[in-house]
Amino acid sequence: VKVVESGGGLVQPGGSLTLSCVASGFAFSSYPMRWYRQAPGKERELVASISSRGDSTNYADSMKGRFTISRDNAKKTVYLQMNSLKPEDTAVYYCHVYTNFDCWGQGTQVTVSS
């Protein structure tokens, strides 16, 4: 079971980024997927989740209306579209799936700064 994130980078406040997470080693279309983030000195927090078929999503309150989680089961990929980024969105973003155990990616750094 493996998930690999990509797409992070440096972006100005108000900008946008799309993160991708490619999965392998499990039946991707059968599992909900989640994005978490961890800012320096803070605990890891849930950003968004999506059901196995992609027909149900949930977001942390501070991300609602700005972030969109989606998935392509044919490509075994989950995405996080982030708009109207703020400096407080700066964090390492992690993809997560729970199969019989927690599986985390290595994370991708998102830095929002002018």
N, C-alpha and C positions, 0 to 999 in steps of 0.2 A: 504494500500500500504506500503510495507516494503522491504528494502534491507539490507542485513547483509554481511559485508566484513570479510574476514579472510585471513591468510597467511602471514601477516607481520612478521618482526623480524629483528634480527641483522645479517648482512652479510658483508663480507670483500669486499673491492673494487675489481671489476672484477667478482664478484660472481653473482648468479642468484636467483631469487625468483619468485614464481607464486602466485598471489593474486586471490582470488575467491570472488564472490558476488552472494549470493543466494537471489532470489526475491520471493515475495509472495503478494497476494492480488490484482493482476491485470493480464491482459492477456499479459504475458511476451513476447510472440512471436510477438506481434503487435507493440512493442515499441523499438526505438533505445535506446542504453545504452551508458553511458559514465563513464570514470574514470577521476577524478580530483586529484590534490594533493595540499597540503599546507605546505610549509616549515615555520619554526619559523620566525616571523617577516615579512613574505611575504604574498602576496595575493594568494588566491586559483587560480590555473591555470588548464586548460584543458589538460589532458594527451593524451587521445585517445577516439574515439567514434566508434560505430559499428551499422550498420543498423539492422532493426528488423529481417531480414533473415540471417544476417551475411555475406552478399555478398559485403558489402562496408565498408571500415574502413578508419579512418583518424587519424593522429598523429601530435602532436606538433613537431616542427622541431628538438628540442633537443632529442627527443625520437625515431625518425625515425631510423630504422635499429637495434635498441636495444630492443624495446618493441613490443609485439604483443598482440593485443586484439582479443578475440574470444568469442564465446558463444555456449551454448548447450541449445536449446530451450526446449528439452524434460526434462532437469534437471532444467530449469529456473535459469540458472547460467551463469554469464559472468566472464571471466578470464582476467588477465593481466600477461603475461609472461614477465619478466624483466631480461635481460641479460646485461653483461658488466656494472654492476652497478658502479656508481661513488658516491663519498661523497656528491656531490650536488643533488643526487637523494633522499637524506634523507628528509622525509616528512611524514605527515599523508596522506594516500591515501583513497579517498572517491569514492564510487559508486553512480551514479546518474541516475535517470529517471524522465522525465517530462510526467506525465499523464495529469491530469487537474491541477496539481500543481507540484512544485518541491519536489522530495523525495530524501533525502540524507541518507546514512547509518551513522553509528557512527564513521567510519574510522578505519583504521588499520595502525599502525606505522611501517614504514620502516626506518631502520638506517643502513647506509653504512659507516663502519669505520673499521680500522685495530686495 
